[in-house]
Structure formats: structure tokens, C-alpha cells
Amino acid sequence: MKLLSENRRARFDYEISETHEAGIELLGQEVKSVKNGRLNLAGSYAVIRNGEAWLLNSDIPAYQPKNAPVDYDSKRSRRLLLHESEIKNLTGKLHEKGLNLLPLEAHLKKGFIKITLGLGKSRKKSDKREFLKKRAHEREIQRGE
């Protein structure tokens, strides 16, 4: 499994309760661009509309900018490929208060590009401070040993 892109900010800002793996529907040049590691998941999120999952606000620049189609939009909405039962399960959980569906990372699996989605609840500012203190304390323990 080769890691292509990671959304580190999502793990910091949200407390991830569960993860799901989804395929992503891309154009040919987008596949080449993503396999070169040019996918940006920062600030992106997933929604479920009309029984389909969509990835919004992710940036995939053109593989060859001078040779890209004129109407190419690097931040277009891209469909996520999930089973119908998974979509129904996620829809039910997203209606709970404060839960969001976030892309955590993109990776290659058997030649296919997959997105790991996390179901998370937003952390409060005080929780983020505790998280930073805990991480710093764990680093000090590792250095000492």
C-alpha cells in the first residue's frame, strides 16, 4: 500500500471514531497526477447527496498544465465509490449531531486509488491543547528511553 497523500490536519482537528475505504472516480489525467503525488486533501470533506458520496474541495492539478483541457477544474467534485449499504450506514451516522465525513489519506491498493474516509467529531480548543501536551509528553518519554 503506497501512501499518495495525507490530510494531517483532519486528525488534529477531529476525533476520528471510525474509518471507511472508498474508491474515487477520476479522469485519466487526474489518475496520472495523483500517482505522481499531486493530490491535496487539505480542507476537503465528503458529503452524501442523492444516495451517492462526493468528495468536495480536493485539489488535483493537471498532469500536464499546458496540455490540459480548457475547461479543466482542479477543485471539481469527485464521486466516491462505496457500497449502497455503506452509504446508508454513513447517512444514518452523519445525521447525529456534530459528525463529519473527512478524507484522511489517499493510497494505492492493487493499482487502484483509494481514499480512507474518517467519521469524526470536531475537537474543542481545550481538547486540542490536551492532545498537543500528550503528544509532547510521549515524545519526551521516547527520547529518555
C-alpha positions as semicolon CSV with decimal commas, in nm:
position;residue;x (nm);y (nm);z (nm)
1;M;0,000;0,000;0,000
2;K;0,169;0,320;-0,120
3;L;0,064;0,642;0,052
4;L;-0,011;0,916;-0,204
5;S;-0,145;1,199;0,012
6;E;-0,237;1,257;0,374
7;N;-0,469;1,502;0,548
8;R;-0,279;1,550;0,874
9;R;-0,490;1,847;0,981
10;A;-0,806;1,634;0,989
11;R;-0,659;1,403;1,253
12;F;-0,567;1,705;1,465
13;D;-0,894;1,898;1,429
14;Y;-1,127;1,598;1,456
15;E;-1,155;1,295;1,680
16;I;-1,192;1,007;1,432
17;S;-1,426;0,733;1,553
18;E;-1,428;0,501;1,252
19;T;-1,280;0,475;0,903
20;H;-1,405;0,352;0,565
21;E;-1,217;0,288;0,242
22;A;-1,366;0,420;-0,082
23;G;-1,265;0,426;-0,445
24;I;-1,265;0,755;-0,632
25;E;-1,388;0,833;-0,982
26;L;-1,116;1,024;-1,172
27;L;-1,033;1,132;-1,525
28;G;-0,730;0,978;-1,698
29;Q;-0,500;1,275;-1,647
30;E;-0,611;1,303;-1,283
31;V;-0,501;0,943;-1,221
32;K;-0,153;1,022;-1,353
33;S;-0,137;1,337;-1,144
34;V;-0,245;1,157;-0,824
35;K;0,002;0,872;-0,882
36;N;0,274;1,140;-0,902
37;G;0,163;1,254;-0,552
38;R;-0,002;1,579;-0,658
39;L;-0,327;1,535;-0,463
40;N;-0,408;1,791;-0,194
41;L;-0,668;1,680;0,064
42;A;-0,625;1,979;0,297
43;G;-0,960;2,148;0,357
44;S;-1,156;1,882;0,170
45;Y;-1,458;1,695;0,301
46;A;-1,711;1,436;0,187
47;V;-2,090;1,461;0,168
48;I;-2,369;1,225;0,075
49;R;-2,621;1,355;-0,180
50;N;-2,896;1,157;-0,350
51;G;-2,754;0,825;-0,232
52;E;-2,403;0,899;-0,362
53;A;-2,088;1,002;-0,177
54;W;-1,894;1,303;-0,311
55;L;-1,550;1,441;-0,230
56;L;-1,554;1,821;-0,230
57;N;-1,277;2,081;-0,232
58;S;-0,989;1,840;-0,302
59;D;-0,727;1,977;-0,540
60;I;-0,577;1,768;-0,820
61;P;-0,372;1,989;-1,054
62;A;-0,349;1,896;-1,422
63;Y;-0,087;1,633;-1,510
64;Q;0,047;1,849;-1,795
65;P;-0,081;2,204;-1,738
66;K;-0,005;2,319;-2,094
67;N;-0,181;2,017;-2,241
68;A;-0,488;2,016;-2,010
69;P;-0,840;2,069;-2,145
70;V;-0,950;2,432;-2,144
71;D;-1,244;2,370;-1,909
72;Y;-1,046;2,156;-1,657
73;D;-1,132;2,239;-1,294
74;S;-0,880;2,108;-1,041
75;K;-1,122;2,151;-0,747
76;R;-1,426;1,983;-0,903
77;S;-1,647;1,746;-0,703
78;R;-1,547;1,383;-0,745
79;R;-1,769;1,084;-0,682
80;L;-1,661;0,834;-0,418
81;L;-1,730;0,467;-0,483
82;L;-1,892;0,297;-0,184
83;H;-2,139;0,012;-0,150
84;E;-2,502;0,114;-0,107
85;S;-2,514;-0,039;0,242
86;E;-2,205;0,163;0,346
87;I;-2,366;0,483;0,217
88;K;-2,688;0,413;0,412
89;N;-2,484;0,337;0,725
90;L;-2,286;0,662;0,689
91;T;-2,600;0,864;0,616
92;G;-2,754;0,749;0,944
93;K;-2,440;0,834;1,139
94;L;-2,396;1,175;0,973
95;H;-2,739;1,282;1,098
96;E;-2,605;1,255;1,452
97;K;-2,501;1,589;1,597
98;G;-2,153;1,710;1,511
99;L;-2,026;1,422;1,294
100;N;-1,838;1,494;0,971
101;L;-1,702;1,275;0,692
102;L;-1,340;1,364;0,614
103;P;-1,078;1,222;0,378
104;L;-0,778;1,113;0,586
105;E;-0,543;0,977;0,321
106;A;-0,516;0,856;-0,037
107;H;-0,326;0,540;-0,121
108;L;-0,273;0,281;-0,394
109;K;-0,420;-0,063;-0,341
110;K;-0,369;-0,323;-0,615
111;G;-0,318;-0,041;-0,866
112;F;-0,638;0,142;-0,769
113;I;-0,650;0,478;-0,595
114;K;-0,840;0,455;-0,266
115;I;-0,944;0,725;-0,020
116;T;-0,966;0,650;0,352
117;L;-1,264;0,837;0,495
118;G;-1,295;0,908;0,865
119;L;-1,612;0,975;1,059
120;G;-1,511;1,236;1,312
121;K;-1,635;1,479;1,569
122;S;-1,479;1,825;1,592
123;R;-1,240;1,879;1,881
124;K;-1,273;2,179;2,107
125;K;-0,980;2,413;2,159
126;S;-0,909;2,271;2,505
127;D;-0,909;1,916;2,366
128;K;-0,653;2,021;2,104
129;R;-0,429;2,163;2,377
130;E;-0,452;1,836;2,573
131;F;-0,373;1,641;2,257
132;L;-0,058;1,852;2,198
133;K;0,055;1,811;2,560
134;K;0,001;1,436;2,547
135;R;0,198;1,407;2,221
136;A;0,485;1,617;2,359
137;H;0,493;1,403;2,676
138;E;0,506;1,081;2,469
139;R;0,799;1,221;2,267
140;E;0,989;1,305;2,586
141;I;0,937;0,951;2,715
142;Q;1,067;0,804;2,388
143;R;1,378;1,025;2,394
144;G;1,452;0,929;2,754
145;E;1,449;0,556;2,684
